[in-house]
Amino acid sequence: MGAASLWTACDLLVKPADASTTHHPLGTLHSGLPLFPDHMFIAPYWREGEVCMTVRQLQRHAIFMGKFTQLCDFFTRLRPVTLTCNVAFYNFSLEFFMMKKTAIALGLAAMGFGAQAAEWMVTPDHKFEVNVDVGAYYQQIKSSTGQTTSTLLGSGINQIQFKSTKTLDNGVKIIGQVELDYDPIVDNSYALTDDTKVGVDIPVWGRLTAGQWDSFMEDNVNEALGFWGIGDIAAFVDEPLAYVKGSSSRGSVDSKHIQYYNKYENFELAIDLNVGWADLTYATPMYGVATTVGYKLGDLQMYFASATLPAYYSDYAGTSNANTLYRTNAYTNGSGFTANYTMGNTKVAGMIFQAQLLSGAMYNLGGFAVQQTIDAWKLGFTMQNVNYGGTDQYSQFGVGANYTLAKNATVFLEAKSLGVSNGYNDAIEFGMKYTF
């Protein structure tokens, strides 16, 4: 709306194209809703014979329904009219531009609702979001002796996420996020906290957050080859800095930490300060630092990251005793480079990484991944070579396909081969995941 469109929580503004702004007080707020008289028409600004609607009818169709929907059906041959009202926690703004005898596009503001149904505005400067993943899958996996186990699972792909962003007058944003991981297959199972953080985002200066969540390095470097995977493990080859071969890199660069992030044009910078301990007496804190720099050149996105690691890092160890919530870190440092490129319906990613163990030995990993989208289908493939020293060298593969049944509802089939003796941790998963 223009600067002249001054309004309050209980006013209706009508501004014809050839008239100055006219102000109509409509009453006072009561129980969070403005009082609109049944006899109030906005017809005086329409030409004779045109369809009109009482504000009470507009209230029933627009406010009580929770959104403006298909109001063009009620208005024809209107000159430009702007309506604004504030109801309870929401601000609605609807602008009509009509041509003679023909109703054309209705400019619809989202009334605080984002593209996802789970996102809305508590107030104009406060966004709240809820996202839920629910899924289940059938898994076959091999043990170190080559024995195959088959079972129905839900762990690893289900979570409930709450996010809140409050924007202050000076543009500073207060950020909060809580995630709970749960298993819908197991009755009366626990929900455990996962990616949880709180912080501030200051214009120009950047974002500072604290908590426990995936570091920027883990998301964009360590996990670069698994971007197409949906299931729990079957799509994913070994990740750098994994505490166990064949597992994810959680903990090493995904634990208690403070993160600074900023973006300037095509450059990104993230510094994660990982909080841990020097020994199991928990008397001497020890910190690791993961630094990641990103650069985007057209459709090519590149990241370089380097990390030093604490001797013991925070991770859930199956007990409520705080002194046992740490794992031994097998690495002292690591660094890697990734790049991904999108060409229409095809996305390609590559990664090289080197990690140093406590013993001084070096691990080297390198590979590529590709995803092809064909209508509702997405096909993924990953190949990686790992060198854990001596004869401990493997070629690893992952392959998968998923089909979108409806928006955010996907069925998937994924498999991996890690090249280890007896097919250890080779897996196949078939399942469905729904996000809402």
N, C-alpha and C positions, 0 to 999 in steps of 0.2 A: 504494500500500500504506500501511497505517497505521504510526504511529510504533513500534508493538510489533513490526513485521515486520522485525527486524534480520537481515541476511543477509550471507554472504560469497560469494566466487567459486565455492565448491564445496559449498554447502549448499542443501538443499531445505526450504522452509517449507510446512507444511500447517496451515491454520487453519479448522477447522469452525466453523459458526455458533454452536455451543453449547459450545465448548471453548476453552481458552487456547491460545496459539501453542505448537506443538510443534516442536522443532528436531531435524533428522535430518542429522548429518554424513554425506556421501556419498563421502568420499575426498579425494584431493589432485589438483591440476592436473598434467597430463602432456601435453606437446606442445600446450599451449594449450586442451585439452579436459578437463573434469572426468570422473573415473572413476565411472561409475554401475554398481553391482552388478546382475546380471540378476535376482536374487531379490527385489530391493527392490520392494515393492508399496505403493501409497498406498491400497489397499483397506481397511485397518483403520478408516478414517473413513467408509466407505460402509455402507449398510444391506445386510443379507444378500441374496444373489441378484443384486446389481447388477453390471454389467460393470466390469471393472477392467483396468488396463494396467501392465506393468512400466515402470520408469523407463528401462530400456534401449530398450523399444519407443518410448516418448515421445521419447527422444533420436534414434532413427532417423527418426521421422516429423517431428519439429520442428527438430532442430538440423542434421542432415545435409542436410535439404531446404532449409535456409536461411531458412525462415519457418514460422509456425504456419498450417496450412491445414485447414479443415473438421474440426477435432478434435471437434466436437460429435457426429460420427458414432460416436465411441468412448465417449462418456460420456452416461449417461442417469440421470435421477432422482437427481442429486447434490445434496447440500447445498452451500452456498457454499464453494468451495475456492480458495485462492490459491497459485499455483506461481510461483517466481521462480528463475532460474538465470542465471549469467554464463558465456558461452562465448567464449574468445579475446577479440576486440575488441568483442563485442556484448552488450548487456543485453536480455534478453527478459522481458517481464512479461505473463502471461496470467491473466485472472480469469474463472472460470466461475460463472454463476448459473443453476442448474437448478431446475425445479419437478418435482414428483412425476409420473412416467411421461411427461414431456414435456421434451425438450431445447429451450431457448429461446436467445436471441441469445448468441453467443460474443463476449465483449469481447476484441478483438484489438488488441494494441499493434503498431505498425508495425516493431518490432524495429530501429529505426534507419533503415528505408527510408521515404523521403518519398513523396509522391503520384506522383513521377516515378521510373521505374526507374533513372535515372542518378544518383540522390541517395541517399547512405547515411551512416551514422554510423561514423567511424573509432573513436571512443570516445564515451561519452555527452556529452562537451562539445566534440566536434570533428566538424563536418559537412563532407563533401566531395561535390562535385557535378561531373558531366561532362555537357555538352550538345553535341549535334552537329546541325548543319543541313546537309543535302545536297539539292541541287536542280539542275535544268537547265531551260532555256527557249529557245524560238525567238524571235528578235527581228528586227523590221523597224524601221529608223530612217533619218531623212532628214538629209542633210548640209546645209551652208549654201548649196549650189547647188541643193538640191532633189533630189539623187540619193538613191535608196533602196538601202540595204544590208541584206541578209538573212543571218543566220547563227545557228548554234547556240552558246549560251553557258552558262557556269556561274558566271561572276564576279559578285560583289556580293551573292549570297544564300547563300553557303556559309561556315560557320565551325565551329571546334571551340573550346569554352569550358570552362575549368577554374576552379572556384570553391572556396575553402576558408574556413571560419569556425571559429575557435577561441574558445570562451567560457571566460574565467577565473573564478575563484571569486568575485570581486567584481562579476561581471556584465559586465565589459569584454570586447568582442569584437575579435579580431584578424582582419582581412579581407584576403584575397588573391584576385586574379582575373587570368587570362591568356586572351586570345582570339587565335586564329590564323585568318586568312582564306585560303582556298584555292580553286582552280578545278578541279573534278572532270572537266571536259571537256578540259582541256589536259594532255597527258602530260608528266610530269616537271616540273610547274610549281612555283613557289616558294609557300611558305606564309608570309604576312606578318603581323606582330603588329598587332593592332588595339586593342580596348578592354582595357587592362591597368592594374591599380592595386593598391595596398597601403595599408592604413591601420588605424585603430582606431575603434571605436564605443563611446562611453562613455555609460552611462545618464544621462539628464537633460541632460548637457552636449552631446551630439551626436556626429556622425561626422566624422572628418578623414581624407581620402585623398589620395594623390598618384599621378600616372601620366599616361596618355594615354587618354582615353575621351570619349564624348559628354557635354558639359556638361549640367547640369540645364536650362539655358535652351534648348539645342538640342533636347533630347528633348521638352520640354513646351510650347515656344513656336514656335521656328523650324519644327519638323516637324509642327505640330499638324494640318495639313490632309492629311497623308499617312498617317494612322493605319491606314487600311484596306488599304494597299498591301502586296503580297507580293513582286512581282518587283523587278528592279534599278532601273529608271528610269521605266517606262511609266505608273505610277500617280501620279507625283509632279510637281506644278507647281513653278514657281520657289520656292526657299526664300530667306528673308531672309538677307542677309550672305553670299550665295554668291560665291565668288571668280570664277566664270564664270556668266553668265546661263544659266539652264536647268539648273544643277547644284545639288548639296546645299550646305549651309552649313558643311561640314567645314572645319576649320582655323581659321576666324574665331573660333568659340567651341567648337572641338573639337580641341585640341592639347595640348601639355604644360601641365598645370595642377595646382593644389592646390585641393581642394574641401572646404568646410565645409558640412555639412547637419544640420538638426535639424527635428523635428516636435513641435508642442505642440497637442494636441487637433486642431482642424480646420485649423490653420495649418502651413505649411511654409516653410522658409527655406533657400536654397542660395546660397553665395557661391563662385564659381569664379575663382581667380587664374590667368590665362593667362600663360605664360612665353614671351617672345619677345625680339626685338632691335630697337634703334632704327635701325640701318643695317646694311649688308652687310659691315662690317668685323668684326662680331660681337664688338665690344669693349664696347659699351654695352647692357646688358640693358634691356628695356622690358616692362612688365607691363600687361595689360588685366584688367579686373574685370567679371564678369557676375554680376549679382545678380537672383535670382528669388524672388518671394513667391507662395505658393499658398494658396488658401482653398477649403474644401469645404463646401457648403451642401446637405445632402441628396444628391440625384443630380446636382447642379451643381458642377463643378470649374472653378475660375478660376485663372489665372496672370498675373502682371505681371512683366516682365523688362526690364532695362536693362544695356547693356554698353559699356565702352570697350575699344578693341582696340590691341594692339601693332602697330608698323609692319610687322614681319615675324614670321610665326608658323611653328611647327614643322609640317612635313608631308613625307611621303616624295616625293622628286623623281626616283626612278629611278636612284640612284647610291649607292655605299657611302661617299662622301666626306661627312663630317658637316657640312662647311661649306656644302653645297648642299641641305641638308634643310630649307630654309625657303622660304616663298612670300611675295610681297609682298601686304600687306593693302590692299585698295582702300577700306576704310572706316575711319573714326575712331570711330564710335559707332553705336548702334542701340537701339531700345526697342520693345516690343510687348505686346499683351494677347491672351490666348486664353481661351476658355471652351468646355467640352464638357458635354453633358447626355445622360443615358441614360434612355430611356423604354421599358422592357421590352426588346424586340428591336431597338429603334432607337437609334442613337447619332448625335448631331449635334455638330459642332465649328465654331467660328468664330475668325477671327484678323484683327487689324489690326497693321501693323508699319511703322515709319519708320526709315530708315538714312541716315546722312550719309557722303558720300564724301570723299576727300582734297581734292578740288576745292571742296568746300563744297556741292555739289549734293545734293538730297534724293531718295531713292527711297521710294515708298509702295506697300505691298502690302496687300490685304485680300480675304477670301473666306470660304467655308464648305465643309464636307464633311459627308456623311451616309452611314451604313452601315445596311443593313437585313438582319437575319438571318431566313431562312425555312427552317426545318428544317436540312438540311445545307448550304444555300446562304447565301452572304453577298454582298450587292450593294453596291458603293461608288460614290459620285459626288462630285466636287470641282469647284468653280468659284472662280476667283480673278481679280481685276483688278490689274494691275501698272502703275505709272507710273514710268518711268525718266527722265522729263523730256522736254519738247518733244513731238514726235510719237511718241516711243518709249513707246507705251502699248498694252497688249494685254489681251484677255480670254482666260483659259486654262481648259482643261477636262481633267478626268481621269475615266475611268469604268472599272469592272472588276467581275468576278464570280469567285468561287472556290467550289469544291465540296469538302467534306471526305469523302474516300474512307473513311478510318478515322482513329482518333485520331492527331492530329499529321501526317497525310498529306493534302495538299491539291493540287488542280489549279487553275490560275488563268488567266484571260484579262484583260489590262489594256491600256488605250490612253490616250494623252494628246495634246492639241493645245495648243501654246504661243502660237499666234497670230503667230509671227514670220515674216518674209519667207521665202518658199520652203519654209515648213513646217519650218524648222530645228529639229532635235531632237524633232520629232513622232515618236512611237514606238508600236509594238504588241508585246506580249510574251505568249506562251502557253507554259506550262510546269507543272512539278510540283515541290513542295518537301516534304521529309519531315524531321521533327525527332525525334530519339531520344536 
